[in-house]
Amino acid sequence: MNQRRLCVFVLLLITSSVLVSGCLTGNGESTGNGGVNIVRFESNMPSVQSGENVRFYVSVENTGDAASKVVAGIIGIDANAWGISEASNWQYLGELFPVRDEVAGETADYTWDAKAPPVATTSFQFQPVARVYYTYETSASKPIWFVSGDELERIIRSGETLESGPTAVSSGPVSVDIRTGDFVKAGSGAANPAFYLQIHIENSGGGFIEGSESPVFIYLEAPAGTELNPEEDCSLSTYSGLNDHEVDPVLSKMGWTIEPGYYYTKLWDGKSKDIVCEVRIQSMPVIKEARYFNVRLYYMYYKDISTSITVKR
């Protein structure tokens, strides 16, 4: 069985008319760990007359370890009423380079030209929201000692330790940890020797995973000398591809397509998910060997930040 299996999950329709939920308020920086942060969102004037021209400005920065395709748009107001069409609202800001060798990640910005709409009262305060969608990847690698029975006995008798070390994880808005024992011992004649590990996925970026029930694509690479079927051994689901009604203009602007035949999982309440995998052992080293279990997560993420502008009649 192929040990390098790409595991992925479904990314559902993005709608520009979605209600605002959990956005930041003010012209500050978006919070969270890694990923693309919204540095600023503001209008060029805090107060305008109805019919007066106004501009909205957004800037973003990639603060994580992966390249990211970014799309930004304005929600929370009727964009058409402000003279911003559907086509001009959602803007592709490019593929932003990540942080490299202590050099800050790439930035991008965009300015929307708008016109203040009529208001029914003397003045009305609007709260437009900048929503920034972006694709991202988080990778993790866990070292595991594979050791023969004789070598393990020698280590125990000599008082030595056998520690595998922590999971190495890249910086992104969704974190992942691989949990298992420090070592795998050679079996004692078992027909199908195996060991278990847990993959813990958590939304730690201060934003939201886009898609119904927060889906995440997963790439699993089992250690050398082992075998893993993600669907059978990890209870992951097969992804069969997007339906025609799920193809969205925002996705098209990113140029991010998802091929069928991969695997995916969904985060509980958009927050976290634990996956337990049974890994079958095919071969063991003569003495001991450090082998690696690798995971990569692929997903679309978004963050919101709001500002306010008063329109006078």
Buried (B, 14 or more C-beta within 10 A) or exposed (E): EEBEBBBBBBBBBBEBEBEBEEBBEEBEBBEBBBBBBBBBBBBEBEBBEBEEEBEBBBBBBBBBBBBBBBBBBBBBBEBEEBBBEEEEBBBBBEBBBBBEEEEEBBBBEBEBEBBBBEBEEEEBEBEBBBBBBBBBBBBBBBBBBBBBEEBBEBBEEEEEEBEBEEBEBBBBBBBBBBEBEEBBBBBEEEEEBBBEBEBBBBBBBBBBBBBEBBBBBBBBBBBEBBBBBBEEBBEBBBBEEBEEEBEBBBBEBBEBEBEEEBBBBBBEEBEBBEBEBBBBBEEBBEEBBBBBBBBBBBBBBBBBBBBBBBBBE
